[in-house]
Amino acid sequence: MVIQESAENYLETILILQKRNGTVRSIDIANELEFSKPSVSVAMKNLRNNGYIEMDKSGEIKLLPAGREIAQSVYEKHTVLKCFLNALGVDEQTAAEDACRIEHVISRKSFEAIKEHAQQIGNQ
């Protein structure tokens, strides 16, 4: 399944906000990403139309299974890559920024190799 990087970022942000706050609304996403509310509204409509999220009458956004799967995958990549870069001596901010870019383009095979290596380093 291939979706645009921006959609992956929105789904990952929804997952992070759900973990942090319990509930998510468009304004929360706009504030987190520093995007305009109209831009976020358009994105939420697209994610809803593609079956990744649902929004109730009060405006609460929830990930549907397909959206949750993508969000968790992107979040896992981000977390592992950021920690791996930190372990290599990259500062926190740079590691987070680079992980955010890499998470969208890295192949599953390369990611799994990095993840396995990172786990081996952690077990030493």
N, C-alpha and C positions, 0 to 999 in steps of 0.2 A: 504494500500500500504506500503510495507516494503522495504526499501533500506538501503544500508550500511551507517554506520556513516560517513565514509569519503565522500561519495557522498552528504550527507546532509550538511557537512561542506563546500564543494565546492559550492553548490547551495546557501547556506546562505551567503558565501563570495561574490558571484556574485551579490546578491541582495544588500548587504551593499555597495559594490563598485559602483553599478549603482546609488544608492541614493547619494553617496558622490561625484562621478566624472561624472556621466551621461553616460559614456561609459566604457566598460570593455574589456580588451584583456588578453590573457594568461599571459603575463609578469606582469600585474597588480596583478593577482591572485598569481603568484609565489612570487612576492615581499611582498604581504600582509601576506601570510602564511609562508613565508621563506622556500619554497619548490623549487626544481630544475625545470627549464623550461621543461625538458623532462618528468618529473613526472606529471606536470600539463597538458602537451599535451596529455599524455595517458588518464588522467582522463577526459579531455574535449572530447576526442574521444568517451569514454564510455558514457558520459552524452549525447552526440549528438546522438549516436546509440540507446540510450534508450528513446529518445524523450523528454529530459528535457531541452536542450538548442539548439540554432542554432548559427552558426558562418557564417558571411558573408565573401566575398572575401578579405576584408581589415583586417579580423581577429577579428572584433568586435563580442563579445559574447552577446547573448540575451536569457533571460529565456523564454521558451515556457510555456503555461498554467500549465502543470503538474509540471514542475520545479519551477515555481513561487509559486504554491500552497505549495509545500514542503518547499521552502525557507522561505516563510512568516510564516509558522507554526513553523519552527525551530527558526526563529528570534523572534517571539512572545514569545516562551517559554524562550529563552535566556534572553530577556529583562525583562519579569515578574519575573523570578527566580532571576536574578541579583538584581533587585530592592527589592525583598522580603528579600533576604539575607542581603542586605545593611541595610534594616529596622530592621533586627534582630541584627545589630551591627557588621556584618562581613565587613572587610575592602574591598575597591573597587577591588583590584587585585584578592584577594582570591574569592570574590563573582563572579567575571567574569570567573575565571578559573573553579570554581565549577559549575556554571550555564552551562558552555560549556559542561561539562561532563554529568550533570543531564539531559539536554535537549534531549538527545538521548535515554534515557532509561525510563523516567517517563511515566506512563500511562496517557491517555487522562483524565480519571476520577480524578486521583490525581492532575494533572496539573490544571484542572478546579476548584477543591476545593481550591488550593493555590491561583489561580487567583481571585476567589471570595472573599477569606479571605483578600487578599492584597487590593482589591478594598474597602472592608468594613473598613479596617484600614485607608485607604486614605480619607474616607469620615467622619472620626471622628473629 
